[in-house]
Amino acid sequence: MKKLRLEIRKRISILFLFVILFMLSLSARFLWIQIISNNKYQQKALGQRLRELKVEPKRGIIYDRNGVELAVSASADTVVAIPKEVKNAKETAKKLSKILDQSQDDIYERITKKAAAVYIARKVSEEQAKKIRKLNLSGITFTDETKRFYPKGVLASHLLGFSGVDNQGLQGIELSYDYELRGNPGRISIESDAVGRKIPEGIKDYKAPDDGNNIYLTIDNVLQYIAERELDKALTEHTAKAATIIMMDPKTGQILALANRPTYDPNNFAKYSPGLWRDRAVSDTYEPGSTFKIITTAAGLEEGVVHPNDRFFDPGYIEVAGQTIHCWKSGGHGSQTFAEVVQNSCNPGFVQVGQRIGKETFYKYIEAFGFSDKTNIQLPGEAKGLMYDLPEIGPVELATISFGHGISVTPIQLITAVSAVANDGQLLRPHLVKEIRNSAGKTIKDVSPEPIRRVISKKTAKTVRELLSGVVKEGSGKKAAVKGYEIGGKTGTAKHYGKQLYDSSFIGMVPSDDPHLVVLVVLSGVSSYPYYGSQVAAPIFHNVVEDSLRYLEIPPQEEIKTEEEERIKRVKIPNVKNLSLSDAEEILVSSGLKVKLEGEGDVIVDQVPNPEVVVNEGSTVILFFKGAEESKSRYRVTIPDLTGVRVKEAANLLSDLGLRLRWHGSGKVVNQRPKAGNLVDSGKYITVWLK
């Protein structure tokens, strides 16, 4: 009996010990949950009771340079379903599908999901929202969101771009400056019970969104309208696939207008082909044709291999490495100064200038003007153009590049490069944003002009502008002229390979002595006649610039003198061979001539033109040191056709080109050696027979 009692007590003790251990572990667990992990489980509990909704920020406004709204955000209703509160899902889906033009099955699937809330339709129209509200459907409610709106319609659509349903930028400025425009979302939290019903006086939490920053563009909406108006007229008058106009302030790099056709409406961008969204001004490349001759002119003048008064002869073609390159004018332009070569857009003349510059030096200028890279204008999809690598450039490639063929550029690259000539040789980075302000109106970023590099001297830039003025006064750009203003510019025409399609263009600056405006006009894929830049693009330039000058209130210039006030003086080239550099320079400069050096050394071993040749005062004499004689071939001269002229006329013509004459007989020239069109060294004798 005693033994039984001890066994019972032992069992009770063990049970009691287990109870104590269980209570201790339970207390420890309660301690862990209630005290140590209190925050963790409290957040989980709140997460089960709170329904959190994102509050969209208001997207920043995009203005033009004068504060005119180009892109704004307006309130729009979004249809939301709370599945647990929907009573008749099938009937509800049927009614909503008729109003929203959506599949009934899709709507039914959404409103029966196991979720606190789901979107049915984002940012619906006012009419649709009104019809749904009249139905008073259980479990169907609305929330406010912002919808992007472009009050000017298609104006500047390629530049502005558009944003998607979630207010994210998808194209244009909307995409490239999305971080600045979108802002930071807020949130609202509402406490609900186990079946999802809102608890009256329950916990509510609201964090306000940070609205996006406002952007002020460099674009002027009036200038943009002028450009787009002229593009619409141009595509009506000419059969072309596309067209672009860019206006730029060369002193600041600001883009004042950037327009493309065909276009689209960013308010309904989804209704248009994605191909129409592309900004051709920055993403499409084309052969610039003769507009690129501005770069060749600038490089030749800067290097001193050509002077405005230097004489050239154009028989209508030029032979380069066995290839015949023709001038656009049948029969050529004959004898002409380099100023006239620019006016007449003479291809053989520019080929000779390109040969004088040389491929290595010319390539450096092409890169310096920015044609080998993007401009970084901060628009999506920018291309960098196409050009040969230096080792790929042979004599023919050098020749064609010199007059704008065999190289492709974007419109923004070309206008940026030419603006450097207008800006006294200083290349600036183009930009579209003037300043950025926060939602309170405080300026947080002010965009200043960004110099990249100096590409040519101020003096060279001035000379190039003077030559380009001659193009508009007397040359191929006459139809670009605006009465009362001196305009410098260049036409361009390039044929699509293997197709009867042409790119017609004109680029010009006004006033040419101190440019305030550079304008580029490009019509792509012109299939109707006329297709020349002088007849298609130059008149469009005239219309754009005439109205723009009036709007910008740039006063007309004083009457421009058109006659030479001084006669050009002729100079006989002195012989400086075998002289020291200092002596040679002194003799040439005192004779009114300029000097360019080829190679390095102390003693002159050769010169171009050769001694005794008569040239215009101010012409350049190239001096060669030992080892640099091979480069003399770059300065060869095209022999003119002398048939039918008398001795005096032939002598004068050859003298202008730096050549000399030997003759036999009397009367008029009936034969000559070497033949017309061949390239010979400057100073060589041309033998003619007279009858």
C-alpha positions as CSV (number, residue, x, y, z in Angstrom):
1,M,0.0,0.0,0.0
2,K,2.8,2.3,0.9
3,K,4.6,1.5,-2.3
4,L,1.5,2.3,-4.3
5,R,1.2,5.7,-2.7
6,L,4.8,6.6,-3.5
7,E,4.2,5.6,-7.1
8,I,1.1,7.9,-7.3
9,R,3.1,10.8,-5.8
10,K,5.9,10.2,-8.2
11,R,3.5,10.3,-11.2
12,I,1.8,13.4,-9.9
13,S,5.2,15.1,-9.5
14,I,6.2,14.2,-13.0
15,L,2.8,15.5,-14.3
16,F,3.2,18.7,-12.3
17,L,6.7,19.1,-13.7
18,F,5.4,18.7,-17.3
19,V,2.6,21.2,-16.6
20,I,5.1,23.7,-15.3
21,L,7.4,23.2,-18.3
22,F,4.5,23.6,-20.7
23,M,3.3,26.8,-18.9
24,L,6.9,28.2,-19.1
25,S,7.2,27.4,-22.8
26,L,3.8,28.8,-23.5
27,S,4.7,32.0,-21.5
28,A,8.0,32.2,-23.5
29,R,6.1,31.9,-26.7
30,F,3.6,34.6,-25.6
31,L,6.6,36.8,-24.6
32,W,8.2,36.2,-28.0
33,I,5.0,37.1,-29.9
34,Q,3.7,39.9,-27.8
35,I,6.9,41.7,-26.9
36,I,9.9,40.7,-28.9
37,S,8.2,40.2,-32.2
38,N,5.4,42.6,-31.6
39,N,6.1,44.9,-34.6
40,K,6.4,42.0,-37.0
41,Y,3.0,40.5,-36.1
42,Q,1.3,43.9,-35.8
43,Q,2.3,44.6,-39.4
44,K,1.0,41.3,-40.5
45,A,-2.3,41.9,-38.7
46,L,-2.6,45.4,-40.3
47,G,-1.7,43.9,-43.7
48,Q,-4.7,41.6,-43.4
49,R,-7.1,44.4,-42.4
50,L,-5.7,47.3,-44.5
51,R,-6.2,47.7,-48.2
52,E,-3.5,49.9,-49.7
53,L,-4.1,51.9,-52.9
54,K,-1.4,53.8,-54.8
55,V,-2.1,57.5,-55.4
56,E,-0.7,58.6,-58.7
57,P,1.3,61.8,-58.8
58,K,0.4,64.5,-61.3
59,R,2.7,64.4,-64.2
60,G,4.7,67.6,-64.9
61,I,3.5,70.1,-67.5
62,I,5.6,70.6,-70.7
63,Y,5.7,74.3,-71.8
64,D,7.2,76.0,-74.8
65,R,9.8,78.7,-74.2
66,N,7.1,81.3,-73.6
67,G,5.1,79.3,-71.1
68,V,2.4,78.0,-73.5
69,E,1.2,74.6,-72.4
70,L,2.1,71.7,-74.8
71,A,1.4,68.7,-72.6
72,V,-0.8,68.7,-69.4
73,S,-2.3,66.2,-67.1
74,A,-6.1,66.2,-66.4
75,S,-8.2,64.1,-64.1
76,A,-9.8,60.9,-65.5
77,D,-12.1,58.3,-64.0
78,T,-10.8,54.7,-63.7
79,V,-13.4,51.9,-63.2
80,V,-12.5,49.7,-60.2
81,A,-14.3,46.5,-58.9
82,I,-14.3,45.2,-55.4
83,P,-15.0,41.5,-56.1
84,K,-16.3,40.6,-52.6
85,E,-19.0,43.3,-52.9
86,V,-20.1,42.3,-56.5
87,K,-23.6,40.6,-56.2
88,N,-24.5,39.4,-59.7
89,A,-21.2,39.0,-61.5
90,K,-22.6,37.8,-64.8
91,E,-25.1,40.6,-65.1
92,T,-22.6,43.2,-64.0
93,A,-20.0,42.0,-66.6
94,K,-22.7,42.1,-69.4
95,K,-23.7,45.7,-68.6
96,L,-20.1,46.9,-68.3
97,S,-19.0,45.2,-71.6
98,K,-21.6,47.2,-73.6
99,I,-20.4,50.5,-72.2
100,L,-16.7,49.9,-72.2
101,D,-16.6,47.9,-75.5
102,Q,-14.7,45.1,-73.8
103,S,-15.2,41.3,-73.8
104,Q,-17.8,40.2,-71.3
105,D,-15.8,37.1,-70.4
106,D,-12.7,39.3,-69.6
107,I,-14.7,41.5,-67.3
108,Y,-16.3,38.6,-65.6
109,E,-12.9,37.0,-64.9
110,R,-11.6,40.2,-63.3
111,I,-14.6,40.9,-61.1
112,T,-14.5,37.3,-59.7
113,K,-10.9,37.3,-58.8
114,K,-9.8,36.7,-55.2
115,A,-8.4,40.2,-54.7
116,A,-9.3,43.2,-52.6
117,A,-9.7,45.4,-55.7
118,V,-9.1,45.2,-59.5
119,Y,-9.0,47.6,-62.4
120,I,-11.8,47.2,-65.0
121,A,-10.9,50.1,-67.3
122,R,-8.3,52.8,-66.9
123,K,-9.0,56.5,-67.6
124,V,-12.3,56.2,-69.3
125,S,-14.1,59.0,-71.1
126,E,-16.6,61.3,-69.2
127,E,-19.5,59.8,-71.2
128,Q,-18.6,56.2,-70.2
129,A,-18.1,57.1,-66.6
130,K,-21.5,58.9,-66.5
131,K,-23.3,55.8,-68.0
132,I,-21.7,53.4,-65.5
133,R,-22.6,55.7,-62.5
134,K,-26.3,55.6,-63.6
135,L,-26.3,51.8,-63.4
136,N,-25.3,52.0,-59.6
137,L,-23.8,48.5,-59.7
138,S,-22.8,47.0,-56.4
139,G,-19.0,46.4,-56.0
140,I,-18.2,48.8,-58.9
141,T,-16.6,52.1,-58.0
142,F,-14.3,54.8,-59.4
143,T,-10.9,56.2,-58.6
144,D,-9.3,59.4,-59.9
145,E,-6.2,59.1,-62.1
146,T,-4.5,61.6,-64.3
147,K,-4.6,61.4,-68.1
148,R,-2.0,63.0,-70.4
149,F,-3.5,65.6,-72.8
150,Y,-1.9,67.5,-75.6
151,P,-3.9,70.7,-76.2
152,K,-2.2,71.6,-79.5
153,G,-3.0,68.3,-81.1
154,V,-0.4,67.2,-83.7
155,L,1.8,70.3,-83.1
156,A,5.3,69.2,-82.2
157,S,4.1,65.6,-81.7
158,H,7.4,63.9,-82.7
159,L,9.2,66.2,-80.3
160,L,6.8,65.8,-77.3
161,G,6.1,62.1,-77.8
162,F,3.5,60.6,-75.5
163,S,3.0,58.7,-72.2
164,G,1.2,55.4,-71.5
165,V,-1.8,54.4,-69.4
166,D,0.4,54.3,-66.3
167,N,1.8,57.8,-67.0
168,Q,5.2,56.5,-68.0
169,G,6.9,58.3,-70.9
170,L,7.0,56.2,-74.1
171,Q,8.3,58.5,-76.8
172,G,10.0,61.9,-77.3
173,I,10.6,64.3,-74.4
174,E,8.0,62.4,-72.4
175,L,10.4,59.4,-72.5
176,S,13.8,61.1,-72.3
177,Y,12.7,63.3,-69.4
178,D,10.4,60.8,-67.8
179,Y,12.3,60.8,-64.5
180,E,11.7,64.6,-64.1
181,L,8.1,64.5,-65.3
182,R,6.6,61.5,-63.5
183,G,7.0,62.4,-59.8
184,N,6.7,60.0,-56.9
185,P,3.4,58.2,-56.1
186,G,1.6,58.5,-52.7
187,R,-0.6,55.9,-51.0
188,I,-3.9,55.6,-49.1
189,S,-4.6,52.8,-46.6
190,I,-8.2,51.8,-45.5
191,E,-9.1,49.3,-42.7
192,S,-11.6,46.6,-43.7
193,D,-13.1,43.6,-42.0
194,A,-12.7,39.9,-42.9
195,V,-15.1,40.0,-45.9
196,G,-13.5,43.2,-47.2
197,R,-16.0,45.8,-46.0
198,K,-14.7,49.2,-45.0
199,I,-14.7,49.6,-41.2
200,P,-16.3,52.9,-40.1
201,E,-13.9,55.0,-38.1
202,G,-11.2,52.4,-38.9
203,I,-7.5,53.2,-39.4
204,K,-6.8,55.4,-42.4
205,D,-3.4,56.5,-43.6
206,Y,-2.6,58.9,-46.5
207,K,0.7,59.9,-47.9
208,A,0.5,62.6,-50.5
209,P,2.2,62.1,-53.9
210,D,5.1,64.3,-55.1
211,D,4.0,65.8,-58.4
212,G,6.4,65.8,-61.3
213,N,8.6,68.7,-62.4
214,N,7.6,71.1,-65.1
215,I,9.7,71.4,-68.2
216,Y,10.2,74.5,-70.3
217,L,11.4,73.7,-73.9
218,T,13.5,75.9,-76.2
219,I,10.7,75.4,-78.8
220,D,8.6,78.4,-79.7
221,N,5.1,77.2,-80.6
222,V,4.6,80.0,-83.2
223,L,7.8,79.0,-85.0
224,Q,6.8,75.4,-84.7
225,Y,3.4,76.2,-86.3
226,I,5.1,78.1,-89.2
227,A,7.4,75.1,-89.9
228,E,4.6,72.5,-89.8
229,R,2.3,74.7,-91.9
230,E,5.0,74.9,-94.6
231,L,5.6,71.1,-94.4
232,D,1.9,70.5,-95.0
233,K,1.9,72.7,-98.1
234,A,5.1,71.1,-99.4
235,L,3.8,67.6,-99.2
236,T,0.7,68.9,-101.1
237,E,2.7,70.6,-103.8
238,H,5.4,67.9,-104.2
239,T,5.2,64.1,-104.3
240,A,7.5,63.2,-101.4
241,K,7.5,60.5,-98.8
242,A,8.5,62.7,-95.8
243,A,9.8,66.1,-94.9
244,T,11.7,67.8,-92.0
245,I,12.3,71.4,-90.9
246,I,14.6,72.4,-88.0
247,M,15.2,75.9,-86.8
248,M,18.2,76.6,-84.5
249,D,19.7,79.5,-82.6
250,P,23.4,79.2,-83.5
251,K,24.6,81.3,-80.7
252,T,23.0,79.1,-77.9
253,G,22.4,75.7,-79.6
254,Q,18.7,76.0,-78.7
255,I,16.2,74.3,-81.1
256,L,13.4,76.7,-81.9
257,A,11.4,74.4,-84.0
258,L,11.6,70.7,-85.0
259,A,8.9,69.4,-87.3
260,N,8.3,66.3,-89.3
261,R,5.7,65.0,-91.8
262,P,3.9,62.7,-91.9
263,T,2.7,63.1,-88.3
264,Y,0.3,61.7,-85.7
265,D,-1.9,62.9,-82.8
266,P,-0.3,62.0,-79.4
267,N,-3.8,62.2,-77.8
268,N,-4.7,59.0,-79.8
269,F,-1.2,57.6,-80.6
270,A,-2.4,54.0,-80.6
271,K,-4.5,54.6,-83.7
272,Y,-1.4,55.3,-85.7
273,S,1.3,53.1,-87.1
274,P,4.4,53.0,-84.9
275,G,6.4,54.1,-87.9
276,L,4.8,57.5,-87.7
277,W,6.0,58.0,-84.1
278,R,9.7,58.0,-85.2
279,D,11.3,61.4,-85.1
280,R,13.0,61.6,-88.5
281,A,15.0,64.7,-87.6
282,V,17.2,62.7,-85.3
283,S,16.7,59.0,-86.3
284,D,16.8,59.0,-90.1
285,T,19.9,59.4,-92.2
286,Y,20.2,60.7,-95.7
287,E,22.9,61.8,-98.2
288,P,23.3,65.6,-97.7
289,G,24.5,66.2,-101.2
290,S,25.7,69.7,-101.9
291,T,24.8,71.1,-98.4
292,F,27.8,69.1,-97.2
293,K,30.0,71.3,-99.5
294,I,29.8,73.9,-96.6
295,I,32.0,71.6,-94.6
296,T,34.4,71.1,-97.5
297,T,34.6,74.8,-98.0
298,A,35.3,75.4,-94.3
299,A,38.0,72.8,-94.2
300,G,39.7,74.0,-97.4
301,L,39.8,77.6,-96.3
302,E,41.0,76.7,-92.8
303,E,43.8,74.6,-94.1
304,G,44.8,77.3,-96.6
305,V,44.6,75.1,-99.6
306,V,42.1,77.3,-101.4
307,H,41.2,81.0,-101.6
308,P,37.9,82.6,-102.8
309,N,39.8,84.1,-105.7
310,D,41.6,80.9,-106.8
311,R,40.8,79.8,-110.3
312,F,39.4,76.5,-111.4
313,F,38.3,75.0,-114.7
314,D,35.3,72.7,-115.0
315,P,34.9,71.0,-118.4
316,G,31.8,69.2,-117.1
317,Y,33.7,66.2,-115.5
318,I,36.8,65.2,-113.7
319,E,38.8,61.9,-113.8
320,V,39.6,60.3,-110.5
321,A,41.4,57.0,-110.4
322,G,39.9,55.9,-113.7
323,Q,36.4,57.0,-112.7
324,T,34.6,59.9,-114.4
325,I,32.8,62.2,-112.1
326,H,30.4,64.5,-113.8
327,C,29.2,68.1,-113.0
328,W,25.5,68.6,-112.7
329,K,25.7,71.1,-115.5
330,S,26.2,69.6,-119.0
331,G,29.4,71.0,-120.5
332,G,30.5,72.3,-117.1
333,H,31.0,75.8,-115.8
334,G,34.3,76.6,-117.5
335,S,36.7,78.9,-115.9
336,Q,35.6,80.2,-112.5
337,T,36.9,81.4,-109.1
338,F,36.4,79.3,-106.0
339,A,33.7,81.8,-105.0
340,E,31.9,80.9,-108.2
341,V,32.6,77.2,-107.6
342,V,30.6,77.6,-104.4
343,Q,27.8,79.6,-106.1
344,N,27.5,77.2,-108.9
345,S,27.8,74.1,-106.6
346,C,30.4,72.7,-109.1
347,N,31.3,69.1,-108.2
348,P,34.6,69.0,-110.1
349,G,35.7,72.1,-108.3
350,F,35.0,70.6,-104.9
351,V,36.7,67.4,-105.8
352,Q,39.9,69.3,-106.4
353,V,39.5,71.1,-103.1
354,G,39.0,67.7,-101.4
355,Q,42.1,66.4,-103.0
356,R,44.1,69.4,-101.8
357,I,42.9,68.8,-98.2
358,G,43.8,65.1,-98.3
359,K,41.8,62.3,-96.7
360,E,43.5,62.3,-93.3
361,T,43.0,66.0,-92.7
362,F,39.5,66.0,-94.3
363,Y,38.5,63.1,-92.0
364,K,39.6,65.1,-89.0
365,Y,37.3,68.0,-90.0
366,I,34.4,65.6,-90.6
367,E,34.8,64.2,-87.1
368,A,35.4,67.7,-85.6
369,F,32.1,68.9,-87.0
370,G,30.4,66.0,-85.3
371,F,29.4,63.7,-88.1
372,S,31.0,60.6,-86.6
373,D,28.9,60.6,-83.4
374,K,25.5,61.5,-82.0
375,T,24.7,65.1,-81.0
376,N,23.2,63.8,-77.7
377,I,20.2,66.0,-78.1
378,Q,18.5,63.7,-75.5
379,L,15.7,62.5,-77.8
380,P,15.2,58.7,-78.0
381,G,16.3,56.8,-81.1
382,E,19.0,59.2,-82.3
383,A,21.3,57.9,-85.1
384,K,24.9,58.9,-85.6
385,G,25.0,58.8,-89.4
386,L,27.1,56.6,-91.7
387,M,30.6,57.3,-93.1
388,Y,33.6,55.4,-94.2
389,D,36.4,54.4,-91.8
390,L,39.6,56.2,-92.7
391,P,41.4,53.2,-94.2
392,E,38.4,52.6,-96.5
393,I,38.7,56.1,-98.1
394,G,40.4,55.9,-101.5
395,P,40.7,58.6,-104.2
396,V,37.2,58.1,-105.5
397,E,35.6,58.0,-102.0
398,L,37.5,61.2,-101.1
399,A,36.2,62.8,-104.3
400,T,32.5,61.9,-103.7
401,I,32.6,62.8,-100.0
402,S,33.8,66.3,-100.9
403,F,30.5,67.1,-102.6
404,G,28.3,65.2,-100.1
405,H,27.9,61.8,-101.6
406,G,29.0,58.5,-100.0
407,I,28.2,59.9,-96.5
408,S,24.9,59.9,-94.6
409,V,24.0,62.3,-91.9
410,T,20.9,63.1,-89.7
411,P,19.2,66.4,-90.1
412,I,20.2,67.4,-86.5
413,Q,23.8,66.6,-87.2
414,L,23.9,68.8,-90.3
415,I,22.2,71.8,-88.7
416,T,24.5,71.5,-85.7
417,A,27.6,71.5,-87.9
418,V,26.5,74.4,-90.1
419,S,25.5,76.4,-87.0
420,A,29.1,76.2,-86.0
421,V,30.0,78.2,-89.1
422,A,27.2,80.7,-88.2
423,N,28.6,80.8,-84.6
424,D,32.1,82.0,-85.7
425,G,33.5,78.4,-85.7
426,Q,32.4,77.3,-82.3
427,L,30.4,74.0,-82.2
428,L,27.6,73.9,-79.6
429,R,25.6,70.9,-78.4
430,P,22.0,71.3,-79.5
431,H,19.4,71.2,-76.8
432,L,15.6,71.2,-76.4
433,V,15.1,72.0,-72.7
434,K,15.5,75.6,-71.5
435,E,14.8,75.0,-67.8
436,I,13.2,72.7,-65.3
437,R,11.0,73.9,-62.4
438,N,9.3,71.9,-59.6
439,S,5.6,71.9,-59.0
440,A,5.9,74.9,-56.8
441,G,7.5,76.9,-59.6
442,K,11.0,77.0,-58.3
443,T,13.8,76.6,-60.9
444,I,15.8,73.5,-60.2
445,K,17.8,73.4,-63.4
446,D,18.7,76.1,-65.9
447,V,20.2,74.8,-69.2
448,S,23.1,76.9,-70.5
449,P,24.8,76.8,-73.9
450,E,27.3,73.9,-74.0
451,P,30.4,74.4,-76.1
452,I,31.9,71.3,-77.6
453,R,35.0,72.5,-79.5
454,R,36.2,75.1,-81.9
455,V,36.3,73.6,-85.4
456,I,37.4,76.6,-87.6
457,S,38.7,80.1,-86.9
458,K,36.5,83.1,-86.7
459,K,38.1,84.5,-89.8
460,T,37.4,81.3,-91.8
461,A,33.8,81.2,-90.6
462,K,33.2,84.8,-91.8
463,T,34.7,83.9,-95.2
464,V,32.5,80.8,-95.5
465,R,29.4,82.9,-94.7
466,E,30.3,85.4,-97.4
467,L,30.7,82.7,-99.9
468,L,27.3,81.2,-98.9
469,S,25.7,84.7,-99.4
470,G,26.9,84.5,-103.0
471,V,24.9,81.3,-103.4
472,V,21.7,83.1,-102.5
473,K,22.5,86.3,-104.4
474,E,23.9,84.8,-107.6
475,G,23.9,81.1,-107.4
476,S,21.6,78.1,-107.0
477,G,19.9,79.4,-103.9
478,K,18.2,82.5,-105.3
479,K,14.7,81.3,-104.5
480,A,15.6,81.3,-100.8
481,A,16.2,85.0,-100.7
482,V,14.1,87.3,-98.5
483,K,14.0,91.0,-99.4
484,G,15.9,93.2,-97.0
485,Y,18.0,90.4,-95.5
486,E,21.3,89.0,-96.5
487,I,21.0,85.2,-96.4
488,G,23.8,82.6,-96.7
489,G,22.9,79.1,-97.7
490,K,23.4,76.0,-99.8
491,T,21.1,73.7,-101.8
492,G,21.4,70.0,-101.9
493,T,20.1,67.2,-104.1
494,A,20.9,63.5,-103.7
495,K,19.4,60.5,-105.6
496,H,18.4,57.3,-103.8
497,Y,20.6,54.5,-105.1
498,G,18.8,52.4,-107.7
499,K,15.5,54.4,-107.5
500,Q,14.0,57.5,-109.2
501,L,13.7,59.2,-105.8
502,Y,15.5,62.3,-104.6
503,D,16.3,64.0,-101.3
504,S,16.0,67.8,-101.8
505,S,17.3,70.1,-99.2
506,F,18.4,73.7,-98.3
507,I,20.2,75.0,-95.3
508,G,20.7,78.7,-94.6
509,M,21.5,81.3,-92.0
510,V,20.2,84.8,-91.5
511,P,21.5,87.5,-91.4
512,S,24.6,86.0,-92.9
513,D,27.0,88.5,-91.3
514,D,25.7,87.8,-87.8
515,P,23.3,84.9,-87.9
516,H,20.4,84.7,-85.4
517,L,18.7,81.8,-87.1
518,V,19.8,78.7,-89.0
519,V,17.1,76.7,-90.8
520,L,17.3,73.3,-92.5
521,V,14.6,72.0,-94.9
522,V,14.7,68.4,-96.1
523,L,12.2,66.7,-98.4
524,S,12.8,62.9,-98.6
525,G,11.8,60.6,-101.4
526,V,10.8,63.3,-103.9
527,S,9.5,61.5,-107.0
528,S,8.0,64.4,-109.0
529,Y,9.8,66.9,-111.2
530,P,11.3,69.3,-110.3
531,Y,13.2,67.6,-107.5
532,Y,16.3,69.9,-107.2
533,G,16.9,71.5,-103.8
534,S,17.1,74.9,-105.6
535,Q,13.5,74.5,-106.8
536,V,11.9,72.5,-104.1
537,A,13.5,73.2,-100.7
538,A,14.8,76.8,-101.2
539,P,11.2,78.3,-101.7
540,I,10.1,76.5,-98.5
541,F,13.1,78.0,-96.7
542,H,12.0,81.4,-98.0
543,N,8.5,81.1,-96.7
544,V,9.6,79.8,-93.3
545,V,12.3,82.5,-92.8
546,E,10.2,85.4,-94.0
547,D,7.4,84.7,-91.5
548,S,9.9,83.8,-88.7
549,L,11.9,87.0,-89.1
550,R,8.7,89.0,-88.9
551,Y,7.6,87.2,-85.8
552,L,11.0,87.5,-84.1
553,E,11.1,91.2,-85.0
554,I,14.5,91.0,-86.5
555,P,14.8,94.3,-88.5
556,P,15.7,94.3,-92.2
557,Q,19.3,95.2,-93.0
558,E,20.5,98.2,-94.9
559,E,20.7,98.0,-98.6
560,I,23.3,95.4,-99.6
561,K,25.9,96.4,-102.1
562,T,26.1,94.1,-105.0
563,E,29.0,95.6,-107.1
564,E,32.7,95.2,-106.4
565,E,34.3,98.5,-105.1
566,E,37.8,97.4,-105.8
567,R,39.3,95.6,-108.8
568,I,41.3,92.4,-108.0
569,K,45.0,92.9,-108.3
570,R,47.0,90.4,-110.3
571,V,50.4,89.1,-108.9
572,K,53.2,87.1,-110.6
573,I,54.3,84.2,-108.4
574,P,58.0,84.7,-107.3
575,N,60.5,81.8,-107.3
576,V,61.2,80.8,-103.7
577,K,62.6,77.3,-104.4
578,N,65.8,76.5,-102.4
579,L,65.2,79.5,-100.1
580,S,64.9,79.2,-96.3
581,L,61.4,79.2,-94.9
582,S,61.7,82.7,-93.4
583,D,63.0,84.2,-96.6
584,A,60.4,82.5,-98.7
585,E,57.5,83.7,-96.4
586,E,58.8,87.3,-96.4
587,I,59.0,87.4,-100.2
588,L,55.5,85.9,-100.7
589,V,53.7,87.9,-98.1
590,S,55.3,91.2,-99.4
591,S,53.8,90.2,-102.8
592,G,50.3,90.0,-101.3
593,L,50.2,86.2,-101.3
594,K,49.3,83.7,-98.5
595,V,51.5,80.7,-97.5
596,K,50.7,77.1,-96.7
597,L,53.3,74.6,-95.7
598,E,53.5,70.9,-96.6
599,G,56.0,68.8,-94.5
600,E,58.7,70.1,-92.2
601,G,62.2,71.5,-92.7
602,D,64.1,74.7,-93.3
603,V,64.6,74.8,-97.1
604,I,61.9,75.0,-99.7
605,V,62.3,72.3,-102.4
606,D,59.1,73.0,-104.5
607,Q,56.1,75.2,-104.7
608,V,52.6,75.4,-106.1
609,P,51.8,77.4,-108.3
610,N,55.2,77.4,-110.0
611,P,57.2,80.6,-110.5
612,E,56.1,83.2,-113.1
613,V,52.4,82.1,-112.9
614,V,50.1,85.1,-112.6
615,V,47.3,84.8,-109.9
616,N,44.9,87.0,-108.0
617,E,46.3,88.9,-105.0
618,G,45.6,87.0,-101.8
619,S,46.0,83.6,-103.4
620,T,47.7,80.8,-101.5
621,V,51.2,79.5,-102.4
622,I,51.9,76.0,-101.1
623,L,55.5,75.4,-100.1
624,F,57.0,71.9,-100.0
625,F,59.9,70.7,-97.8
626,K,62.0,67.8,-98.6
627,G,60.0,64.5,-98.3
628,A,56.7,66.2,-98.8
629,E,56.9,66.5,-102.7
630,E,54.5,63.5,-103.1
631,S,51.7,65.6,-101.6
632,K,52.1,68.0,-104.6
633,S,49.9,65.7,-106.6
634,R,46.9,66.8,-104.5
635,Y,47.2,70.3,-106.0
636,R,46.9,69.3,-109.7
637,V,44.8,71.4,-112.1
638,T,42.2,70.3,-114.6
639,I,43.1,71.4,-118.2
640,P,40.4,73.4,-119.9
641,D,39.2,72.9,-123.5
642,L,40.9,75.7,-125.5
643,T,39.5,74.7,-128.9
644,G,38.2,77.8,-130.8
645,V,39.8,80.5,-128.7
646,R,42.6,82.9,-129.6
647,V,46.1,83.0,-128.1
648,K,45.4,85.9,-125.7
649,E,42.2,84.4,-124.4
650,A,43.9,81.0,-124.0
651,A,46.8,82.6,-122.2
652,N,44.5,84.5,-119.8
653,L,42.5,81.4,-119.1
654,L,45.5,79.2,-118.4
655,S,47.0,82.0,-116.3
656,D,43.9,82.0,-114.1
657,L,44.5,78.3,-113.4
658,G,48.2,78.6,-112.7
659,L,49.2,77.1,-116.1
660,R,51.4,78.5,-118.9
661,L,51.1,78.5,-122.7
662,R,53.2,77.5,-125.7
663,W,51.7,78.0,-129.2
664,H,52.5,77.2,-132.8
665,G,51.0,79.1,-135.8
666,S,48.4,81.9,-135.7
667,G,44.6,82.2,-135.5
668,K,42.4,80.1,-133.3
669,V,43.3,76.9,-131.3
670,V,42.5,73.8,-133.2
671,N,44.5,71.3,-131.1
672,Q,46.1,71.1,-127.7
673,R,48.4,68.9,-125.7
674,P,47.7,67.5,-123.0
675,K,44.0,67.0,-123.8
676,A,41.3,68.9,-122.0
677,G,40.1,67.2,-118.7
678,N,43.5,65.8,-117.7
679,L,45.1,66.7,-114.4
680,V,48.5,68.3,-114.5
681,D,50.8,70.0,-112.0
682,S,50.3,73.7,-111.5
683,G,52.7,75.8,-113.6
684,K,53.0,73.2,-116.4
685,Y,53.0,74.3,-120.1
686,I,50.1,73.6,-122.3
687,T,51.0,73.4,-126.0
688,V,48.4,74.6,-128.6
689,W,48.3,74.6,-132.4
690,L,46.6,77.5,-134.1
691,K,45.0,77.9,-137.5
